[in-house]
């Protein structure tokens, strides 16, 4: 057996923290039924990011489905700021308190991955960025990782198990192991080109045996319609990676291979993107799949219609406002007609997502959510 929980385990609360079991037992024993409003917010973001991208909504709603609760919140793929409620749940606390652990888990990790992906994509601009990081994490969550990365703005993903949840084909070319098994890079390039379907881009690794310049030229000579070469140079051999890219580019160009792209992978993060502007595309791994989580918390903010919360939190059911022009945010209590400093009128962005345990929205295609994220990150600064 694998050390994982089933969907049934999660839905029934078997992945909860034990103190919620104690809480539920006391409320059941004393027949305490109080209607509450709870909000899910992040007091701050990793590395003092200005904004985050919310994802994991659909799994969160599937968790709450069938419970007698109403849910308001932001759309999947929405940009959010610290202190803004991304979800607001109303119902009898006794009925859903045991779901808090799983609910936060669905949102915290997925949103962390989507946020990091959005930042990387904003830095890369029009250059493709692919998610290669599922091998660093538990395989049961591989589809979630690549989906969160894709809706966060990345252009593609490597895990075939994510195809069904994304609605797009995974991508990949050849690993170092192929060249090692064959004992020769040239033979690996030729067999890859001969055997693999022509719809697969001809991008090959050029750092297995020789200097990157030499293997890049071997690849260009071996594959007639070579799309690109990938440099995954290990840290012990890197030196100045920007200079290596320049050298490879030069050698390819002077021999007439100007159309061959240079793809970089291996240990990349935001600083790498800033320093490797000579690359044409990137593959990112651990920095995305193991991205810092968004530390969402779930807090009671109202009990039986009365604003009420713990120290360090703001009581009362809140309205999240957004400027449609510059995407500035504001939190209000009740209705407001305030204007943004840019002159546009703030608009509320929360939607009714669930009523009496019934999901009210159709789950959007991942590509449409991604498009929405890309539109938002064009407007805001990092």
Beta strands, then each sheet from edge to edge (+ up, - down):
strand 1: 35-42
strand 2: 52-53
strand 3: 69-73
strand 4: 79-80
strand 5: 87-92
strand 6: 128-131
strand 7: 156-157
strand 8: 203-205
strand 9: 228-231
strand 10: 261-265
strand 11: 281-284
strand 12: 296-303
strand 13: 306-307
strand 14: 319-323
strand 15: 329-332
strand 16: 346-348
strand 17: 351-355
strand 18: 358-359
sheet 1: 13+ 12- 1+ 5- 3+ 17- 18+
sheet 2: 2+ 4-
sheet 3: 7+ 6+ 11+ 10+ 9+ 8+
sheet 4: 15+ 14- 16+
end
